[in-house]
Every structure is written in structure tokens, then in C-alpha cells.
Amino acid sequence: MRIRIIQLGAIIGVIASLTGCFEEKVPEPTAENCSAEMYEKNLASLSKEAGRNEFTAGCKGFLKAQKMTKWKFEKSPEDKY
């Protein structure tokens, strides 16, 4: 009886430690991964809806931040006074 409890505990421990190994890895949102061609490839490689949503949100945030940091210098208009 005691041996079965130990075996059951060991099996549960192994199963619990392996559950993290089977999760899908979502690509990191970078300029390369969020480019049009790679974006479609990365999105197609994700099988779970949650992973696709996470990658889409990450790319949208990355592109928005990139757009906010780009700026062009424009001279101020001449004073009329």
C-alpha cells in the first residue's frame, strides 16, 4: 500500500513537471518577426488561439511603440512679430 502511494506521488510529480514542456512558445515581437512576411509565417506556426492572440497583441504593441519613437524634425514656423 505504501509503495503504491509513493509510485502515485512520483507519477503525479513527473506529469506536473512535464506540463510546462508542452506549452507552445510564442515568438518574441521584434522588427524581424513583425515584418509582413514573417508575421504570417509565425502566426501560421502557432496552433493555439491564445498563442496567436498573444503574438498579435505583442506585434501591435511593438509596431505602435516603434511608430511613436520615429519622428521627423520640422522647423517651427517663422514668427510674425
N, C-alpha and C positions, 0 to 999 in steps of 0.2 A: 504494500500500500504506500509506504513512504517513498519507494523507488519511483512509483508512477507519478506521484506529486512532483518529485524532482524532475522527472522527464517532461512532464507537462509544463512546468515552470521554464525549463530550458527551451522547449519548443516555442513557447509564447515569447520568450526573450529574443530568440533568433528571428521570429516573424516581426516583432516590433522593430528590431534594428534594421531589417531589410526593407521596411516600408518606405523609407526615405530614398532608397536606391532606385525605386521605380518611378519616381516623380519625373515629369518632363522638365527639362531645362529650357528656360526661356532665354533667347539671345539678348544680350545687353544692347540697349539702344545707343548706337554710335552713328556717326555720319555715314559710315560704310553700310551698316546693317539697315539703316533707314532710307537709303537711296532707293529709287523706284524699283529697280530690278531685284536687288537683294531683299527688299521688303516683301515682295511677292513670294520669293523662294522661302524666306524664313516663316512667313505666315502659312504657307502650304505644308511646311515640315512639322508644324505644331498640330497635334491630333486632338487636344482637349480645348474646349471653348474657353475655359478660364485662362489657359496659356495664351491663346490668341488675343483675348481681351487685354491681358496684361501687356503683351508686346505692342499692341496697337496704342494703348494709352501711353506707354513708355516712349514710343516713337513720336506721338503727337506732342508730348511734353518736351521732348528733346528738340524737335524742329521749332517749336514755339520759342524755346529759350534761345536757340541759335538765331532765330529771326530778330528777337529783341536785342541781342548783343551786336548785330550788324547795324551800322549806321553810316551815313554819308555826310561829310562836312558840307554845310551850306552857309554861305556868308549871310550875315544879317543885312536887312535892307538899309539903304542909306537913310540917315536922319534928314528930316526936312527942316530942322531948326539950326 
